[in-house]
Amino acid sequence: SQQGEEDPQALSIQEGENATMNCSYKTSINNLQWYRQNSGRGLVHLILIRSNEREKHSGRLRVTLDTSKKSSSLLITASRAADTASYFCATVFSMDSNYQLIWGAGTKLIIKP
Amino acid sequence: NAGVMQNPRHLVRRRGQEARLRCSPMKGHSHVYWYRQLPEEGLKFMVYLQKENIIDESGMPKERFSAEFPKEGPSILRIQQVVRGDSAAYFCASSPFLVTTNEKLFFGSGTQLSVL
């Protein structure tokens, strides 16, 4: 399977703490993207990191990419209750003459007040 | 600029009926993706369309499922003779260009299909 894998499957932390989620994949990628999904809603794009980038920041989000280990991590600093959601990584890679966007199963993050 | 619009939000069908799910991409977006999601699971790719063309339907069952994205109007995902196993959330996403050009996807709120 080419699907990315995320860990942990679920994460519960206190408000104010940092949350780290990881994503691993199996093939060379074009880029890797992180999305957030609130319960019952569609996904919202958070951040995109290209294969030649190693780290990217956006507000309280920090994403790293290690292509040698085929893994990425998403760090949310100073978590808030509103960060409670599922977080998915998506990898874009080429297969035959097509490009595929493959999704991980997600990490369910719960921020306790 | 409205986002990706999906309707209906909830759809209830009896076994054997047809389900038609609609997706209007964001203005200016000509690439549409359909995904299926079961509870507590990730997204499963179904089909990728550009205007009037199916580019990749490798994730869509060959029988009972079809998709279209006409020149005018929304993209339609059609499920004929629905079965209980078709119950899921179906999400549509759009982008202005191929995601390989480092484009992100914009998602609709999904259609929750329940088959009785």
Interface residues (C-beta under 8 A of the other chain):
Chain A: Q3 N30 N31 Q33 Y35 G40 R41 G42 L43 V44 H45 L48 R50 F88 A90 V92 S94 N98 Y99 Q100 L101 I102 W103 G104 A105 G106 K108
Chain B: V4 Q6 Y33 Y35 E40 E41 G42 L43 K44 F45 I55 D56 F91 A93 L98 V99 T100 N102 K104 L105 F106 F107 G108 S109 G110
